[in-house]
Amino acid sequence: MATEVTNNEPVLMFNDKKYIISELHDDAKVIVALLQGLEQDLAQAKIQHDRLLLAKEGYTSRLEQVIDKDPNEVEAEPVVDTPTEDG
């Protein structure tokens, strides 16, 4: 299902046939709107899926870095250079 605009009229391409949306039965218009909403939901779900995969990869990488550390080892605080009054 794809929609396009022809002569300022939204057109639905469905089963290799073009339909002017404003001329469709009200039930068909509702279904078209629902399908368009689902397409948007699927696009958002893909973004969410990709974000979750990236987070999983990051946590997996971090786990690889710390998995064999001694649990009693204390990490030193990072040293931060602070400017003095002299510059």
C-alpha positions as CSV (number, residue, x, y, z in Angstrom):
1,M,0.0,0.0,0.0
2,A,1.4,3.4,-0.9
3,T,-0.1,6.8,-1.0
4,E,0.8,9.8,-3.2
5,V,-0.6,13.2,-4.1
6,T,-1.8,13.8,-7.6
7,N,-3.4,17.1,-8.6
8,N,-3.7,17.9,-4.9
9,E,-5.7,14.8,-4.2
10,P,-4.2,12.0,-2.0
11,V,-4.1,8.8,-4.1
12,L,-3.9,5.3,-2.7
13,M,-2.0,2.7,-4.7
14,F,-3.4,-0.7,-3.7
15,N,-3.1,-4.0,-5.6
16,D,-1.7,-2.2,-8.6
17,K,-4.6,0.1,-8.8
18,K,-4.9,3.8,-8.0
19,Y,-7.8,5.1,-5.8
20,I,-8.5,8.7,-5.0
21,I,-8.9,8.6,-1.2
22,S,-11.6,11.3,-1.0
23,E,-13.7,9.1,-3.2
24,L,-13.5,5.9,-1.1
25,H,-16.2,4.6,1.1
26,D,-15.9,5.9,4.7
27,D,-15.0,2.4,5.9
28,A,-12.2,2.2,3.4
29,K,-10.9,5.7,4.5
30,V,-10.8,4.6,8.1
31,I,-8.9,1.4,7.2
32,V,-6.4,3.5,5.1
33,A,-5.9,5.8,8.0
34,L,-5.4,2.8,10.4
35,L,-2.9,1.3,8.0
36,Q,-1.0,4.6,7.7
37,G,-0.8,4.7,11.5
38,L,0.5,1.2,11.6
39,E,3.2,2.0,9.1
40,Q,4.3,4.9,11.4
41,D,4.2,2.6,14.4
42,L,6.4,0.0,12.6
43,A,8.9,2.7,11.7
44,Q,9.0,3.8,15.3
45,A,9.4,0.2,16.4
46,K,12.3,-0.2,14.1
47,I,14.0,2.8,15.6
48,Q,13.4,1.5,19.1
49,H,14.7,-2.0,18.0
50,D,17.8,-0.5,16.6
51,R,18.4,1.6,19.7
52,L,17.9,-1.4,22.0
53,L,20.4,-3.5,19.8
54,L,22.9,-0.7,20.1
55,A,22.5,-0.5,23.9
56,K,22.9,-4.3,24.1
57,E,26.1,-4.2,22.1
58,G,27.4,-1.4,24.4
59,Y,26.6,-3.4,27.5
60,T,28.1,-6.5,26.0
61,S,31.3,-4.7,25.2
62,R,31.5,-3.2,28.7
63,L,30.9,-6.7,30.2
64,E,33.8,-8.1,28.2
65,Q,36.0,-5.4,29.7
66,V,35.0,-6.1,33.3
67,I,34.0,-9.8,33.5
68,D,37.4,-11.0,34.6
69,K,38.2,-8.2,37.1
70,D,38.8,-9.0,40.7
71,P,35.6,-8.2,42.6
72,N,37.7,-6.8,45.4
73,E,39.7,-4.5,43.2
74,V,39.0,-0.8,43.8
75,E,39.2,1.5,40.9
76,A,41.2,4.6,41.3
77,E,39.3,7.9,40.9
78,P,40.3,9.6,37.6
79,V,42.6,12.5,38.0
80,V,41.2,15.7,36.8
81,D,43.4,18.6,36.1
82,T,42.0,21.8,37.5
83,P,43.3,25.2,36.4
84,T,45.1,27.3,38.9
85,E,45.0,31.0,39.4
86,D,48.2,31.2,37.4
87,G,46.5,29.7,34.4
